[in-house]
Amino acid sequence: MPTISQFFGIIIQMFWREHAAPHFHALYGEHEALIDIRTLEVIGGSLRNARST
């Protein structure tokens, strides 16, 4: 999966031929969320709140 951005320890990656609605993957440590490109709604997984540490 190609990385398209990295910031504050978050990695944004996207498959160009993947299933479902257009989305990207956001990874933070061992956590991963799938985010709809059109609405920015989390459609799968979750990310830990960085402020909770």
N, CA, C and O atoms as CSV, one atom per row, in Angstrom:
chain,resi,resn,atom,element,x,y,z
A,1,MET,N,N,0.848,-1.166,0.000
A,1,MET,CA,C,0.000,0.000,0.000
A,1,MET,C,C,0.896,1.231,0.000
A,1,MET,O,O,1.714,1.374,0.909
A,2,PRO,N,N,0.780,2.122,-0.971
A,2,PRO,CA,C,1.665,3.295,-1.014
A,2,PRO,C,C,1.319,4.316,0.063
A,2,PRO,O,O,0.150,4.585,0.337
A,3,THR,N,N,2.353,4.872,0.662
A,3,THR,CA,C,2.178,5.941,1.648
A,3,THR,C,C,2.058,7.257,0.903
A,3,THR,O,O,2.902,7.587,0.070
A,4,ILE,N,N,0.990,8.022,1.209
A,4,ILE,CA,C,0.807,9.304,0.536
A,4,ILE,C,C,1.089,10.483,1.455
A,4,ILE,O,O,1.250,11.607,0.981
A,5,SER,N,N,1.151,10.242,2.780
A,5,SER,CA,C,1.459,11.329,3.711
A,5,SER,C,C,1.854,10.750,5.065
A,5,SER,O,O,1.430,9.654,5.430
A,6,GLN,N,N,2.672,11.502,5.806
A,6,GLN,CA,C,3.035,11.164,7.183
A,6,GLN,C,C,3.092,12.448,7.985
A,6,GLN,O,O,3.713,13.421,7.558
A,7,PHE,N,N,2.439,12.460,9.165
A,7,PHE,CA,C,2.469,13.639,10.032
A,7,PHE,C,C,2.082,13.231,11.442
A,7,PHE,O,O,1.199,12.393,11.624
A,8,PHE,N,N,2.729,13.810,12.439
A,8,PHE,CA,C,2.450,13.547,13.856
A,8,PHE,C,C,2.365,12.060,14.178
A,8,PHE,O,O,1.576,11.658,15.034
A,9,GLY,N,N,3.158,11.248,13.511
A,9,GLY,CA,C,3.157,9.808,13.751
A,9,GLY,C,C,2.042,9.059,13.048
A,9,GLY,O,O,1.935,7.841,13.195
A,10,ILE,N,N,1.204,9.759,12.283
A,10,ILE,CA,C,0.108,9.138,11.535
A,10,ILE,C,C,0.574,8.902,10.104
A,10,ILE,O,O,1.177,9.781,9.488
A,11,ILE,N,N,0.296,7.723,9.584
A,11,ILE,CA,C,0.650,7.371,8.211
A,11,ILE,C,C,-0.638,7.223,7.413
A,11,ILE,O,O,-1.546,6.502,7.827
A,12,ILE,N,N,-0.722,7.898,6.278
A,12,ILE,CA,C,-1.884,7.814,5.396
A,12,ILE,C,C,-1.487,6.993,4.180
A,12,ILE,O,O,-0.530,7.323,3.480
A,13,GLN,N,N,-2.236,5.914,3.935
A,13,GLN,CA,C,-1.943,5.028,2.813
A,13,GLN,C,C,-3.224,4.762,2.028
A,13,GLN,O,O,-4.329,4.847,2.563
A,14,MET,N,N,-3.049,4.437,0.745
A,14,MET,CA,C,-4.216,4.188,-0.098
A,14,MET,C,C,-3.907,3.112,-1.133
A,14,MET,O,O,-2.869,3.139,-1.793
A,15,PHE,N,N,-4.832,2.166,-1.258
A,15,PHE,CA,C,-4.791,1.225,-2.374
A,15,PHE,C,C,-5.444,1.905,-3.559
A,15,PHE,O,O,-6.408,2.649,-3.382
A,16,TRP,N,N,-4.952,1.675,-4.739
A,16,TRP,CA,C,-5.607,2.276,-5.896
A,16,TRP,C,C,-6.627,1.348,-6.523
A,16,TRP,O,O,-7.437,1.788,-7.338
A,17,ARG,N,N,-6.608,0.078,-6.165
A,17,ARG,CA,C,-7.618,-0.879,-6.652
A,17,ARG,C,C,-8.159,-1.661,-5.467
A,17,ARG,O,O,-7.859,-2.846,-5.320
A,18,GLU,N,N,-8.921,-1.040,-4.652
A,18,GLU,CA,C,-9.446,-1.711,-3.473
A,18,GLU,C,C,-10.955,-1.747,-3.510
A,18,GLU,O,O,-11.590,-1.050,-4.302
A,19,HIS,N,N,-11.509,-2.551,-2.664
A,19,HIS,CA,C,-12.941,-2.763,-2.521
A,19,HIS,C,C,-13.654,-1.527,-1.948
A,19,HIS,O,O,-13.017,-0.573,-1.501
A,20,ALA,N,N,-14.950,-1.574,-1.974
A,20,ALA,CA,C,-15.829,-0.602,-1.287
A,20,ALA,C,C,-15.702,0.821,-1.825
A,20,ALA,O,O,-15.139,1.062,-2.893
A,21,ALA,N,N,-16.238,1.738,-1.057
A,21,ALA,CA,C,-16.212,3.162,-1.430
A,21,ALA,C,C,-14.772,3.678,-1.419
A,21,ALA,O,O,-13.924,3.118,-0.724
A,22,PRO,N,N,-14.486,4.740,-2.181
A,22,PRO,CA,C,-13.131,5.310,-2.161
A,22,PRO,C,C,-12.755,5.718,-0.733
A,22,PRO,O,O,-13.481,6.468,-0.081
A,23,HIS,N,N,-11.619,5.218,-0.262
A,23,HIS,CA,C,-11.212,5.505,1.116
A,23,HIS,C,C,-9.693,5.433,1.240
A,23,HIS,O,O,-9.000,4.947,0.346
A,24,PHE,N,N,-9.195,5.930,2.373
A,24,PHE,CA,C,-7.778,5.780,2.679
A,24,PHE,C,C,-7.640,5.160,4.054
A,24,PHE,O,O,-8.586,5.135,4.842
A,25,HIS,N,N,-6.449,4.660,4.328
A,25,HIS,CA,C,-6.139,4.038,5.610
A,25,HIS,C,C,-5.261,5.003,6.404
A,25,HIS,O,O,-4.277,5.529,5.884
A,26,ALA,N,N,-5.620,5.228,7.651
A,26,ALA,CA,C,-4.797,6.030,8.554
A,26,ALA,C,C,-4.270,5.096,9.634
A,26,ALA,O,O,-5.047,4.418,10.307
A,27,LEU,N,N,-2.946,5.059,9.802
A,27,LEU,CA,C,-2.330,4.182,10.788
A,27,LEU,C,C,-1.614,5.023,11.837
A,27,LEU,O,O,-0.923,5.989,11.513
A,28,TYR,N,N,-1.791,4.641,13.098
A,28,TYR,CA,C,-1.118,5.316,14.203
A,28,TYR,C,C,-0.716,4.240,15.189
A,28,TYR,O,O,-1.560,3.714,15.915
A,29,GLY,N,N,0.570,3.906,15.223
A,29,GLY,CA,C,1.024,2.782,16.039
A,29,GLY,C,C,0.392,1.501,15.537
A,29,GLY,O,O,0.460,1.201,14.345
A,30,GLU,N,N,-0.223,0.742,16.432
A,30,GLU,CA,C,-0.879,-0.507,16.042
A,30,GLU,C,C,-2.344,-0.315,15.661
A,30,GLU,O,O,-3.043,-1.293,15.394
A,31,HIS,N,N,-2.816,0.929,15.631
A,31,HIS,CA,C,-4.212,1.234,15.316
A,31,HIS,C,C,-4.364,1.607,13.839
A,31,HIS,O,O,-3.451,2.161,13.227
A,32,GLU,N,N,-5.544,1.289,13.278
A,32,GLU,CA,C,-5.809,1.607,11.877
A,32,GLU,C,C,-7.274,1.983,11.709
A,32,GLU,O,O,-8.154,1.342,12.283
A,33,ALA,N,N,-7.534,3.016,10.927
A,33,ALA,CA,C,-8.896,3.416,10.595
A,33,ALA,C,C,-9.013,3.546,9.086
A,33,ALA,O,O,-8.065,3.956,8.416
A,34,LEU,N,N,-10.176,3.197,8.554
A,34,LEU,CA,C,-10.489,3.398,7.146
A,34,LEU,C,C,-11.411,4.600,7.072
A,34,LEU,O,O,-12.424,4.649,7.770
A,35,ILE,N,N,-11.071,5.571,6.233
A,35,ILE,CA,C,-11.790,6.838,6.191
A,35,ILE,C,C,-12.298,7.098,4.783
A,35,ILE,O,O,-11.535,7.065,3.818
A,36,ASP,N,N,-13.611,7.360,4.675
A,36,ASP,CA,C,-14.247,7.655,3.393
A,36,ASP,C,C,-13.697,8.969,2.854
A,36,ASP,O,O,-13.693,9.971,3.569
A,37,ILE,N,N,-13.238,8.984,1.621
A,37,ILE,CA,C,-12.641,10.184,1.030
A,37,ILE,C,C,-13.669,11.298,0.861
A,37,ILE,O,O,-13.356,12.471,1.061
A,38,ARG,N,N,-14.895,10.931,0.493
A,38,ARG,CA,C,-15.907,11.956,0.213
A,38,ARG,C,C,-16.440,12.634,1.468
A,38,ARG,O,O,-16.656,13.846,1.471
A,39,THR,N,N,-16.655,11.858,2.546
A,39,THR,CA,C,-17.295,12.405,3.748
A,39,THR,C,C,-16.349,12.556,4.937
A,39,THR,O,O,-16.682,13.223,5.917
A,40,LEU,N,N,-15.176,11.939,4.854
A,40,LEU,CA,C,-14.197,11.861,5.946
A,40,LEU,C,C,-14.746,11.115,7.163
A,40,LEU,O,O,-14.240,11.269,8.275
A,41,GLU,N,N,-15.785,10.305,6.943
A,41,GLU,CA,C,-16.358,9.472,7.995
A,41,GLU,C,C,-15.492,8.233,8.181
A,41,GLU,O,O,-15.021,7.656,7.201
A,42,VAL,N,N,-15.276,7.816,9.429
A,42,VAL,CA,C,-14.556,6.572,9.711
A,42,VAL,C,C,-15.497,5.424,9.365
A,42,VAL,O,O,-16.570,5.296,9.954
A,43,ILE,N,N,-15.093,4.591,8.411
A,43,ILE,CA,C,-15.944,3.488,7.961
A,43,ILE,C,C,-15.441,2.132,8.459
A,43,ILE,O,O,-16.051,1.100,8.179
A,44,GLY,N,N,-14.348,2.136,9.184
A,44,GLY,CA,C,-13.818,0.905,9.738
A,44,GLY,C,C,-12.659,1.188,10.665
A,44,GLY,O,O,-11.911,2.144,10.460
A,45,GLY,N,N,-12.507,0.355,11.693
A,45,GLY,CA,C,-11.398,0.500,12.626
A,45,GLY,C,C,-11.514,1.766,13.459
A,45,GLY,O,O,-12.576,2.384,13.539
A,46,SER,N,N,-10.408,2.135,14.073
A,46,SER,CA,C,-10.370,3.356,14.887
A,46,SER,C,C,-8.907,3.721,15.168
A,46,SER,O,O,-8.004,2.894,15.043
A,47,LEU,N,N,-8.710,4.967,15.544
A,47,LEU,CA,C,-7.394,5.435,15.953
A,47,LEU,C,C,-7.464,5.834,17.417
A,47,LEU,O,O,-8.475,6.361,17.882
A,48,ARG,N,N,-6.405,5.584,18.121
A,48,ARG,CA,C,-6.308,5.987,19.520
A,48,ARG,C,C,-6.185,7.488,19.594
A,48,ARG,O,O,-5.539,8.091,18.737
A,49,ASN,N,N,-6.780,8.106,20.582
A,49,ASN,CA,C,-6.682,9.546,20.787
A,49,ASN,C,C,-5.296,9.889,21.315
A,49,ASN,O,O,-4.934,9.462,22.411
A,50,ALA,N,N,-4.526,10.642,20.566
A,50,ALA,CA,C,-3.157,10.977,20.963
A,50,ALA,C,C,-3.127,11.751,22.274
A,50,ALA,O,O,-2.136,11.681,23.001
A,51,ARG,N,N,-4.184,12.485,22.593
A,51,ARG,CA,C,-4.231,13.258,23.845
A,51,ARG,C,C,-4.496,12.382,25.060
A,51,ARG,O,O,-4.368,12.849,26.192
A,52,SER,N,N,-4.866,11.115,24.847
A,52,SER,CA,C,-5.198,10.246,25.977
A,52,SER,C,C,-3.967,9.623,26.623
A,52,SER,O,O,-4.102,8.891,27.603
A,53,THR,N,N,-2.772,9.892,26.105
A,53,THR,CA,C,-1.558,9.292,26.667
A,53,THR,C,C,-1.030,10.108,27.807
A,53,THR,O,O,-0.012,9.754,28.401
